[in-house]
Amino acid sequence: MASLTVRNLDDNLKSRLRLQAARHGRSMEEEVRVILREAIEPQASSVAGAIGLGSRIRAHFADLGGVELDLMQRTSSPEPAAFS
């Protein structure tokens, strides 16, 4: 396992990190590991070729087929907003 030292960390930030770690029942070191892991992992799924959420939803429901809806004809003209 590798080690990392962070220098010149603001005292207020360190205090908030300590409190957050305590709320999660973790040590400060473990809290930092979790924060770093969560910050990096989403980038791995966004690489080229990854399937996005919309595409996954569409694929999930593709076997059900689609529905074509008739668009209603507009009966009145749109009016600009009045800001008075």
GULUM-654384 format. One record per atom (N, C-alpha, C): residue number from 1; residue in three letters; atom name; x, y, z. Coordinates in Angstrom, 2 decimals, always signed. Example, Ala and Ser with C-alpha at 12.3 -4.5 7.8 and 13.67 -1.06 7.14 Angstrom:
2
<nr: 1 rest: ALA atom: N east: +13.19 north: -5.69 up: +7.80>
<nr: 1 rest: ALA atom: CA east: +12.30 north: -4.50 up: +7.80>
<nr: 1 rest: ALA atom: C east: +13.20 north: -3.30 up: +7.80>
<nr: 2 rest: SER atom: N east: +12.85 north: -2.25 up: +7.08>
<nr: 2 rest: SER atom: CA east: +13.67 north: -1.06 up: +7.14>
<nr: 2 rest: SER atom: C east: +12.90 north: +0.03 up: +7.87>
END
This chain:
84
<nr: 1 rest: MET atom: N east: +0.83 north: -1.18 up: +0.00>
<nr: 1 rest: MET atom: CA east: +0.00 north: +0.00 up: +0.00>
<nr: 1 rest: MET atom: C east: +0.88 north: +1.25 up: +0.00>
<nr: 2 rest: ALA atom: N east: +0.43 north: +2.25 up: -0.68>
<nr: 2 rest: ALA atom: CA east: +1.16 north: +3.51 up: -0.77>
<nr: 2 rest: ALA atom: C east: +0.74 north: +4.44 up: +0.36>
<nr: 3 rest: SER atom: N east: +1.60 north: +5.39 up: +0.65>
<nr: 3 rest: SER atom: CA east: +1.30 north: +6.41 up: +1.66>
<nr: 3 rest: SER atom: C east: +1.29 north: +7.77 up: +0.98>
<nr: 4 rest: LEU atom: N east: +0.53 north: +8.68 up: +1.57>
<nr: 4 rest: LEU atom: CA east: +0.41 north: +10.04 up: +1.03>
<nr: 4 rest: LEU atom: C east: +0.41 north: +11.00 up: +2.21>
<nr: 5 rest: THR atom: N east: +1.21 north: +12.04 up: +2.11>
<nr: 5 rest: THR atom: CA east: +1.25 north: +13.07 up: +3.13>
<nr: 5 rest: THR atom: C east: +0.70 north: +14.35 up: +2.54>
<nr: 6 rest: VAL atom: N east: -0.23 north: +14.97 up: +3.24>
<nr: 6 rest: VAL atom: CA east: -0.81 north: +16.23 up: +2.79>
<nr: 6 rest: VAL atom: C east: -0.31 north: +17.32 up: +3.73>
<nr: 7 rest: ARG atom: N east: +0.42 north: +18.27 up: +3.19>
<nr: 7 rest: ARG atom: CA east: +0.99 north: +19.35 up: +4.00>
<nr: 7 rest: ARG atom: C east: +0.12 north: +20.60 up: +3.87>
<nr: 8 rest: ASN atom: N east: +0.28 north: +21.50 up: +4.83>
<nr: 8 rest: ASN atom: CA east: -0.41 north: +22.80 up: +4.83>
<nr: 8 rest: ASN atom: C east: -1.92 north: +22.67 up: +4.78>
<nr: 9 rest: LEU atom: N east: -2.46 north: +21.69 up: +5.47>
<nr: 9 rest: LEU atom: CA east: -3.90 north: +21.50 up: +5.54>
<nr: 9 rest: LEU atom: C east: -4.47 north: +22.50 up: +6.53>
<nr: 10 rest: ASP atom: N east: -5.49 north: +23.22 up: +6.14>
<nr: 10 rest: ASP atom: CA east: -6.12 north: +24.22 up: +6.98>
<nr: 10 rest: ASP atom: C east: -6.68 north: +23.56 up: +8.25>
<nr: 11 rest: ASP atom: N east: -6.46 north: +24.20 up: +9.39>
<nr: 11 rest: ASP atom: CA east: -6.92 north: +23.64 up: +10.67>
<nr: 11 rest: ASP atom: C east: -8.43 north: +23.44 up: +10.70>
<nr: 12 rest: ASN atom: N east: -9.17 north: +24.37 up: +10.11>
<nr: 12 rest: ASN atom: CA east: -10.63 north: +24.26 up: +10.07>
<nr: 12 rest: ASN atom: C east: -11.05 north: +23.04 up: +9.24>
<nr: 13 rest: LEU atom: N east: -10.38 north: +22.83 up: +8.12>
<nr: 13 rest: LEU atom: CA east: -10.69 north: +21.68 up: +7.27>
<nr: 13 rest: LEU atom: C east: -10.39 north: +20.38 up: +8.00>
<nr: 14 rest: LYS atom: N east: -9.26 north: +20.33 up: +8.69>
<nr: 14 rest: LYS atom: CA east: -8.90 north: +19.14 up: +9.44>
<nr: 14 rest: LYS atom: C east: -9.92 north: +18.85 up: +10.53>
<nr: 15 rest: SER atom: N east: -10.39 north: +19.89 up: +11.20>
<nr: 15 rest: SER atom: CA east: -11.39 north: +19.73 up: +12.25>
<nr: 15 rest: SER atom: C east: -12.70 north: +19.19 up: +11.66>
<nr: 16 rest: ARG atom: N east: -13.10 north: +19.75 up: +10.53>
<nr: 16 rest: ARG atom: CA east: -14.34 north: +19.27 up: +9.88>
<nr: 16 rest: ARG atom: C east: -14.20 north: +17.83 up: +9.41>
<nr: 17 rest: LEU atom: N east: -13.02 north: +17.48 up: +8.93>
<nr: 17 rest: LEU atom: CA east: -12.76 north: +16.10 up: +8.51>
<nr: 17 rest: LEU atom: C east: -12.84 north: +15.16 up: +9.71>
<nr: 18 rest: ARG atom: N east: -12.29 north: +15.58 up: +10.83>
<nr: 18 rest: ARG atom: CA east: -12.34 north: +14.76 up: +12.04>
<nr: 18 rest: ARG atom: C east: -13.78 north: +14.54 up: +12.48>
<nr: 19 rest: LEU atom: N east: -14.59 north: +15.59 up: +12.43>
<nr: 19 rest: LEU atom: CA east: -16.00 north: +15.47 up: +12.82>
<nr: 19 rest: LEU atom: C east: -16.78 north: +14.58 up: +11.85>
<nr: 20 rest: GLN atom: N east: -16.52 north: +14.73 up: +10.57>
<nr: 20 rest: GLN atom: CA east: -17.20 north: +13.89 up: +9.57>
<nr: 20 rest: GLN atom: C east: -16.82 north: +12.43 up: +9.76>
<nr: 21 rest: ALA atom: N east: -15.56 north: +12.17 up: +10.02>
<nr: 21 rest: ALA atom: CA east: -15.10 north: +10.79 up: +10.25>
<nr: 21 rest: ALA atom: C east: -15.80 north: +10.21 up: +11.48>
<nr: 22 rest: ALA atom: N east: -15.92 north: +11.00 up: +12.52>
<nr: 22 rest: ALA atom: CA east: -16.59 north: +10.53 up: +13.74>
<nr: 22 rest: ALA atom: C east: -18.06 north: +10.23 up: +13.47>
<nr: 23 rest: ARG atom: N east: -18.72 north: +11.08 up: +12.67>
<nr: 23 rest: ARG atom: CA east: -20.13 north: +10.81 up: +12.34>
<nr: 23 rest: ARG atom: C east: -20.29 north: +9.50 up: +11.58>
<nr: 24 rest: HIS atom: N east: -19.30 north: +9.17 up: +10.76>
<nr: 24 rest: HIS atom: CA east: -19.36 north: +7.93 up: +9.98>
<nr: 24 rest: HIS atom: C east: -18.75 north: +6.74 up: +10.72>
<nr: 25 rest: GLY atom: N east: -18.25 north: +6.98 up: +11.92>
<nr: 25 rest: GLY atom: CA east: -17.67 north: +5.90 up: +12.70>
<nr: 25 rest: GLY atom: C east: -16.35 north: +5.39 up: +12.12>
<nr: 26 rest: ARG atom: N east: -15.58 north: +6.28 up: +11.53>
<nr: 26 rest: ARG atom: CA east: -14.31 north: +5.90 up: +10.90>
<nr: 26 rest: ARG atom: C east: -13.18 north: +6.76 up: +11.45>
<nr: 27 rest: SER atom: N east: -11.97 north: +6.29 up: +11.25>
<nr: 27 rest: SER atom: CA east: -10.80 north: +7.11 up: +11.57>
<nr: 27 rest: SER atom: C east: -10.68 north: +8.19 up: +10.50>
<nr: 28 rest: MET atom: N east: -9.87 north: +9.20 up: +10.80>
<nr: 28 rest: MET atom: CA east: -9.66 north: +10.26 up: +9.81>
<nr: 28 rest: MET atom: C east: -8.99 north: +9.69 up: +8.56>
<nr: 29 rest: GLU atom: N east: -8.04 north: +8.78 up: +8.74>
<nr: 29 rest: GLU atom: CA east: -7.37 north: +8.18 up: +7.58>
<nr: 29 rest: GLU atom: C east: -8.35 north: +7.42 up: +6.70>
<nr: 30 rest: GLU atom: N east: -9.23 north: +6.64 up: +7.33>
<nr: 30 rest: GLU atom: CA east: -10.21 north: +5.88 up: +6.55>
<nr: 30 rest: GLU atom: C east: -11.19 north: +6.83 up: +5.86>
<nr: 31 rest: GLU atom: N east: -11.56 north: +7.90 up: +6.52>
<nr: 31 rest: GLU atom: CA east: -12.47 north: +8.88 up: +5.93>
<nr: 31 rest: GLU atom: C east: -11.84 north: +9.50 up: +4.68>
<nr: 32 rest: VAL atom: N east: -10.55 north: +9.83 up: +4.76>
<nr: 32 rest: VAL atom: CA east: -9.85 north: +10.38 up: +3.60>
<nr: 32 rest: VAL atom: C east: -9.79 north: +9.36 up: +2.47>
<nr: 33 rest: ARG atom: N east: -9.54 north: +8.10 up: +2.80>
<nr: 33 rest: ARG atom: CA east: -9.51 north: +7.05 up: +1.77>
<nr: 33 rest: ARG atom: C east: -10.86 north: +6.93 up: +1.07>
<nr: 34 rest: VAL atom: N east: -11.95 north: +6.98 up: +1.83>
<nr: 34 rest: VAL atom: CA east: -13.28 north: +6.89 up: +1.25>
<nr: 34 rest: VAL atom: C east: -13.57 north: +8.09 up: +0.36>
<nr: 35 rest: ILE atom: N east: -13.22 north: +9.28 up: +0.83>
<nr: 35 rest: ILE atom: CA east: -13.44 north: +10.50 up: +0.04>
<nr: 35 rest: ILE atom: C east: -12.68 north: +10.43 up: -1.28>
<nr: 36 rest: LEU atom: N east: -11.41 north: +10.04 up: -1.21>
<nr: 36 rest: LEU atom: CA east: -10.61 north: +9.93 up: -2.43>
<nr: 36 rest: LEU atom: C east: -11.16 north: +8.87 up: -3.37>
<nr: 37 rest: ARG atom: N east: -11.54 north: +7.72 up: -2.84>
<nr: 37 rest: ARG atom: CA east: -12.09 north: +6.64 up: -3.66>
<nr: 37 rest: ARG atom: C east: -13.36 north: +7.09 up: -4.37>
<nr: 38 rest: GLU atom: N east: -14.26 north: +7.75 up: -3.64>
<nr: 38 rest: GLU atom: CA east: -15.51 north: +8.21 up: -4.24>
<nr: 38 rest: GLU atom: C east: -15.29 north: +9.33 up: -5.26>
<nr: 39 rest: ALA atom: N east: -14.24 north: +10.12 up: -5.07>
<nr: 39 rest: ALA atom: CA east: -13.94 north: +11.20 up: -6.00>
<nr: 39 rest: ALA atom: C east: -13.36 north: +10.66 up: -7.31>
<nr: 40 rest: ILE atom: N east: -12.65 north: +9.56 up: -7.24>
<nr: 40 rest: ILE atom: CA east: -11.98 north: +9.02 up: -8.42>
<nr: 40 rest: ILE atom: C east: -12.85 north: +8.02 up: -9.18>
<nr: 41 rest: GLU atom: N east: -13.59 north: +7.16 up: -8.51>
<nr: 41 rest: GLU atom: CA east: -14.34 north: +6.09 up: -9.17>
<nr: 41 rest: GLU atom: C east: -15.37 north: +6.58 up: -10.19>
<nr: 42 rest: PRO atom: N east: -16.12 north: +7.66 up: -9.96>
<nr: 42 rest: PRO atom: CA east: -17.07 north: +8.09 up: -11.00>
<nr: 42 rest: PRO atom: C east: -16.38 north: +8.42 up: -12.32>
<nr: 43 rest: GLN atom: N east: -15.14 north: +8.88 up: -12.28>
<nr: 43 rest: GLN atom: CA east: -14.43 north: +9.19 up: -13.51>
<nr: 43 rest: GLN atom: C east: -14.14 north: +7.93 up: -14.31>
<nr: 44 rest: ALA atom: N east: -13.94 north: +6.82 up: -13.64>
<nr: 44 rest: ALA atom: CA east: -13.67 north: +5.56 up: -14.34>
<nr: 44 rest: ALA atom: C east: -14.88 north: +5.12 up: -15.16>
<nr: 45 rest: SER atom: N east: -16.09 north: +5.41 up: -14.69>
<nr: 45 rest: SER atom: CA east: -17.29 north: +4.98 up: -15.42>
<nr: 45 rest: SER atom: C east: -17.65 north: +5.94 up: -16.54>
<nr: 46 rest: SER atom: N east: -17.01 north: +7.13 up: -16.58>
<nr: 46 rest: SER atom: CA east: -17.35 north: +8.10 up: -17.60>
<nr: 46 rest: SER atom: C east: -16.37 north: +8.06 up: -18.78>
<nr: 47 rest: VAL atom: N east: -15.52 north: +7.06 up: -18.82>
<nr: 47 rest: VAL atom: CA east: -14.59 north: +6.95 up: -19.94>
<nr: 47 rest: VAL atom: C east: -15.35 north: +6.63 up: -21.21>
<nr: 48 rest: ALA atom: N east: -14.72 north: +6.90 up: -22.36>
<nr: 48 rest: ALA atom: CA east: -15.36 north: +6.66 up: -23.65>
<nr: 48 rest: ALA atom: C east: -15.78 north: +5.20 up: -23.74>
<nr: 49 rest: GLY atom: N east: -16.96 north: +4.98 up: -24.24>
<nr: 49 rest: GLY atom: CA east: -17.47 north: +3.63 up: -24.39>
<nr: 49 rest: GLY atom: C east: -18.37 north: +3.18 up: -23.26>
<nr: 50 rest: ALA atom: N east: -18.37 north: +3.90 up: -22.14>
<nr: 50 rest: ALA atom: CA east: -19.23 north: +3.53 up: -21.03>
<nr: 50 rest: ALA atom: C east: -20.68 north: +3.88 up: -21.38>
<nr: 51 rest: ILE atom: N east: -21.59 north: +3.07 up: -20.93>
<nr: 51 rest: ILE atom: CA east: -23.01 north: +3.28 up: -21.22>
<nr: 51 rest: ILE atom: C east: -23.59 north: +4.23 up: -20.18>
<nr: 52 rest: GLY atom: N east: -24.23 north: +5.28 up: -20.62>
<nr: 52 rest: GLY atom: CA east: -24.83 north: +6.26 up: -19.73>
<nr: 52 rest: GLY atom: C east: -26.15 north: +5.78 up: -19.15>
<nr: 53 rest: LEU atom: N east: -26.65 north: +6.51 up: -18.18>
<nr: 53 rest: LEU atom: CA east: -27.89 north: +6.14 up: -17.50>
<nr: 53 rest: LEU atom: C east: -29.07 north: +6.08 up: -18.45>
<nr: 54 rest: GLY atom: N east: -29.22 north: +7.09 up: -19.31>
<nr: 54 rest: GLY atom: CA east: -30.34 north: +7.10 up: -20.24>
<nr: 54 rest: GLY atom: C east: -30.32 north: +5.90 up: -21.17>
<nr: 55 rest: SER atom: N east: -29.14 north: +5.55 up: -21.66>
<nr: 55 rest: SER atom: CA east: -29.01 north: +4.39 up: -22.54>
<nr: 55 rest: SER atom: C east: -29.33 north: +3.10 up: -21.80>
<nr: 56 rest: ARG atom: N east: -28.92 north: +3.02 up: -20.55>
<nr: 56 rest: ARG atom: CA east: -29.22 north: +1.81 up: -19.76>
<nr: 56 rest: ARG atom: C east: -30.72 north: +1.68 up: -19.51>
<nr: 57 rest: ILE atom: N east: -31.39 north: +2.79 up: -19.22>
<nr: 57 rest: ILE atom: CA east: -32.85 north: +2.75 up: -19.01>
<nr: 57 rest: ILE atom: C east: -33.56 north: +2.33 up: -20.29>
<nr: 58 rest: ARG atom: N east: -33.13 north: +2.91 up: -21.41>
<nr: 58 rest: ARG atom: CA east: -33.74 north: +2.57 up: -22.70>
<nr: 58 rest: ARG atom: C east: -33.56 north: +1.09 up: -23.01>
<nr: 59 rest: ALA atom: N east: -32.37 north: +0.56 up: -22.79>
<nr: 59 rest: ALA atom: CA east: -32.11 north: -0.86 up: -23.04>
<nr: 59 rest: ALA atom: C east: -32.95 north: -1.74 up: -22.13>
<nr: 60 rest: HIS atom: N east: -33.14 north: -1.31 up: -20.90>
<nr: 60 rest: HIS atom: CA east: -33.92 north: -2.09 up: -19.94>
<nr: 60 rest: HIS atom: C east: -35.38 north: -2.26 up: -20.39>
<nr: 61 rest: PHE atom: N east: -35.94 north: -1.20 up: -20.96>
<nr: 61 rest: PHE atom: CA east: -37.35 north: -1.24 up: -21.35>
<nr: 61 rest: PHE atom: C east: -37.55 north: -1.47 up: -22.84>
<nr: 62 rest: ALA atom: N east: -36.50 north: -1.76 up: -23.60>
<nr: 62 rest: ALA atom: CA east: -36.60 north: -1.90 up: -25.05>
<nr: 62 rest: ALA atom: C east: -37.54 north: -3.02 up: -25.47>
<nr: 63 rest: ASP atom: N east: -37.59 north: -4.10 up: -24.72>
<nr: 63 rest: ASP atom: CA east: -38.45 north: -5.24 up: -25.09>
<nr: 63 rest: ASP atom: C east: -39.93 north: -4.92 up: -24.99>
<nr: 64 rest: LEU atom: N east: -40.29 north: -3.87 up: -24.25>
<nr: 64 rest: LEU atom: CA east: -41.69 north: -3.51 up: -24.09>
<nr: 64 rest: LEU atom: C east: -42.23 north: -2.76 up: -25.30>
<nr: 65 rest: GLY atom: N east: -41.36 north: -2.26 up: -26.14>
<nr: 65 rest: GLY atom: CA east: -41.78 north: -1.49 up: -27.30>
<nr: 65 rest: GLY atom: C east: -42.02 north: -0.04 up: -26.92>
<nr: 66 rest: GLY atom: N east: -42.43 north: +0.74 up: -27.90>
<nr: 66 rest: GLY atom: CA east: -42.64 north: +2.16 up: -27.66>
<nr: 66 rest: GLY atom: C east: -44.08 north: +2.56 up: -27.91>
<nr: 67 rest: VAL atom: N east: -44.39 north: +3.77 up: -27.61>
<nr: 67 rest: VAL atom: CA east: -45.73 north: +4.31 up: -27.82>
<nr: 67 rest: VAL atom: C east: -45.58 north: +5.64 up: -28.54>
<nr: 68 rest: GLU atom: N east: -46.32 north: +5.81 up: -29.60>
<nr: 68 rest: GLU atom: CA east: -46.33 north: +7.08 up: -30.31>
<nr: 68 rest: GLU atom: C east: -47.52 north: +7.90 up: -29.81>
<nr: 69 rest: LEU atom: N east: -47.26 north: +9.07 up: -29.32>
<nr: 69 rest: LEU atom: CA east: -48.31 north: +9.94 up: -28.80>
<nr: 69 rest: LEU atom: C east: -48.64 north: +11.01 up: -29.83>
<nr: 70 rest: ASP atom: N east: -49.93 north: +11.32 up: -29.96>
<nr: 70 rest: ASP atom: CA east: -50.35 north: +12.40 up: -30.84>
<nr: 70 rest: ASP atom: C east: -50.11 north: +13.72 up: -30.13>
<nr: 71 rest: LEU atom: N east: -49.49 north: +14.65 up: -30.84>
<nr: 71 rest: LEU atom: CA east: -49.27 north: +15.97 up: -30.26>
<nr: 71 rest: LEU atom: C east: -50.53 north: +16.80 up: -30.43>
<nr: 72 rest: MET atom: N east: -50.91 north: +17.48 up: -29.36>
<nr: 72 rest: MET atom: CA east: -52.08 north: +18.34 up: -29.41>
<nr: 72 rest: MET atom: C east: -51.75 north: +19.61 up: -30.19>
<nr: 73 rest: GLN atom: N east: -52.70 north: +20.07 up: -30.98>
<nr: 73 rest: GLN atom: CA east: -52.51 north: +21.30 up: -31.71>
<nr: 73 rest: GLN atom: C east: -52.67 north: +22.48 up: -30.76>
<nr: 74 rest: ARG atom: N east: -51.81 north: +23.47 up: -30.93>
<nr: 74 rest: ARG atom: CA east: -51.86 north: +24.66 up: -30.08>
<nr: 74 rest: ARG atom: C east: -53.10 north: +25.47 up: -30.46>
<nr: 75 rest: THR atom: N east: -53.89 north: +25.84 up: -29.45>
<nr: 75 rest: THR atom: CA east: -55.12 north: +26.60 up: -29.74>
<nr: 75 rest: THR atom: C east: -54.93 north: +28.10 up: -29.53>
<nr: 76 rest: SER atom: N east: -53.83 north: +28.47 up: -28.88>
<nr: 76 rest: SER atom: CA east: -53.58 north: +29.89 up: -28.67>
<nr: 76 rest: SER atom: C east: -52.09 north: +30.17 up: -28.90>
<nr: 77 rest: SER atom: N east: -51.80 north: +31.41 up: -29.19>
<nr: 77 rest: SER atom: CA east: -50.41 north: +31.80 up: -29.39>
<nr: 77 rest: SER atom: C east: -49.74 north: +32.02 up: -28.04>
<nr: 78 rest: PRO atom: N east: -48.51 north: +31.66 up: -27.94>
<nr: 78 rest: PRO atom: CA east: -47.79 north: +31.94 up: -26.68>
<nr: 78 rest: PRO atom: C east: -47.61 north: +33.44 up: -26.48>
<nr: 79 rest: GLU atom: N east: -47.69 north: +33.86 up: -25.24>
<nr: 79 rest: GLU atom: CA east: -47.53 north: +35.28 up: -24.94>
<nr: 79 rest: GLU atom: C east: -46.29 north: +35.46 up: -24.08>
<nr: 80 rest: PRO atom: N east: -45.56 north: +36.55 up: -24.30>
<nr: 80 rest: PRO atom: CA east: -44.36 north: +36.78 up: -23.49>
<nr: 80 rest: PRO atom: C east: -44.73 north: +37.04 up: -22.03>
<nr: 81 rest: ALA atom: N east: -43.80 north: +36.72 up: -21.15>
<nr: 81 rest: ALA atom: CA east: -44.01 north: +36.94 up: -19.72>
<nr: 81 rest: ALA atom: C east: -44.06 north: +38.43 up: -19.41>
<nr: 82 rest: ALA atom: N east: -44.92 north: +38.78 up: -18.48>
<nr: 82 rest: ALA atom: CA east: -45.03 north: +40.18 up: -18.05>
<nr: 82 rest: ALA atom: C east: -44.28 north: +40.35 up: -16.74>
<nr: 83 rest: PHE atom: N east: -43.28 north: +41.20 up: -16.73>
<nr: 83 rest: PHE atom: CA east: -42.45 north: +41.40 up: -15.54>
<nr: 83 rest: PHE atom: C east: -42.78 north: +42.73 up: -14.85>
<nr: 84 rest: SER atom: N east: -44.03 north: +43.04 up: -14.75>
<nr: 84 rest: SER atom: CA east: -44.39 north: +44.31 up: -14.12>
<nr: 84 rest: SER atom: C east: -45.00 north: +44.11 up: -12.75>
END
